[in-house]
Amino acid sequence: MKFLLDHDVWAATARFLRELGHDVIVVSAIGLAQADDSDLLKTAHERNRIFVTRDRDFGNLVFAKDIDAGIIYLRILPSTQNSVHAELARMLKEHSEDELQRAFVVVEPGRHRIRKLDLE
């Protein structure tokens, strides 16, 4: 799968996703470290990438402002990193890239929730 990682996603998570064989770009690597949140989502959509963040405000952008991008929101702390990564890996095996590009996903220790986006 192809991901665009927000500046707040830990390097350990980027490495973890790459080790699973995924294509990962961090926003700072493409000059978007200071970009507006809505611009980050538009970039993810334009590049057919799923946006990964630790910032829960992105849910508001997707649902209230109707921005068309798939998002994975990680509820992760240093103490829960391993369990969140394990759940992230499980979730990525269960769902296709197409499904995730059309959803807002919350991943936390031991569980994940998916809310499909109405892209019509």
Secondary structure, DSSP 8 states (H G I E B T S, - for coil): -EEEE-TTS-HHHHHHHHHTT-EEEEGGGGT-TT--HHHHHHHHHHTT-EEEES-TTHHHHHHHS-----EEEE---GGGHHHHHHHHHHHHHHS-HHHHTTEEEEEETTEEEEEE----
